[in-house]
Amino acid sequence: MTKGLSVIGPRPVTLEETYEYGDAREEVLACKPGITGWWAATDRNDSTWESGQRQAREL
C-alpha cells in the first residue's frame, strides 16, 4: 500500500463504509486516498451514500 495522500482521490472512509462500494470495494481500496474527493469537489451536498451517488463519484 502506498503511503500519503493525493490531492484528489477517494476520501478516506471507515472500514464499514468501504462495504458501501459493493463490488467496487477492492478498486477503491487499491487507490491512493485523497485530501478531497471528486464527490466533495463537485456535488458534496447532492450526493449521498443512500442514493449511491457518492460512491459513483468517488469511483
C-alpha positions in Angstrom: 0.0 0.0 0.0 1.3 3.5 -0.9 1.8 5.9 1.9 0.5 9.5 1.9 -2.4 11.2 0.2 -3.0 12.6 -3.2 -4.8 15.9 -3.7 -7.9 14.3 -5.5 -8.8 10.7 -4.7 -11.3 8.7 -2.8 -11.8 10.2 0.6 -10.6 8.0 3.5 -13.6 6.2 4.9 -14.2 3.8 7.8 -13.9 0.0 7.3 -17.7 -0.3 7.5 -18.2 2.4 4.8 -15.9 0.5 2.3 -18.7 -2.0 2.0 -21.0 0.7 0.6 -18.9 0.4 -2.6 -20.2 -3.2 -3.2 -18.3 -5.0 -5.9 -16.0 -1.9 -6.4 -14.7 -2.1 -2.8 -11.4 -3.6 -3.8 -10.9 -0.9 -6.5 -11.4 1.9 -4.0 -9.1 0.3 -1.5 -6.4 -0.1 -4.2 -6.5 3.7 -4.9 -4.3 6.2 -3.1 -6.7 8.2 -0.9 -7.1 11.9 -1.4 -7.3 15.0 0.7 -10.5 15.8 -1.2 -12.5 13.5 -3.4 -14.3 14.2 -6.7 -17.5 13.8 -4.9 -16.6 16.6 -2.4 -15.3 18.9 -5.2 -18.3 18.6 -7.5 -21.6 18.0 -5.7 -21.0 17.3 -2.0 -24.5 18.2 -0.8 -26.3 16.5 -3.6 -24.7 13.0 -3.4 -25.5 10.6 -0.6 -24.5 7.1 0.4 -28.1 6.0 0.3 -28.6 7.0 -3.4 -25.2 5.6 -4.4 -24.2 8.9 -6.0 -21.3 9.4 -3.6 -19.8 6.0 -4.4 -20.2 6.6 -8.1 -18.5 10.0 -8.0 -15.6 8.6 -5.9 -15.1 5.7 -8.4 
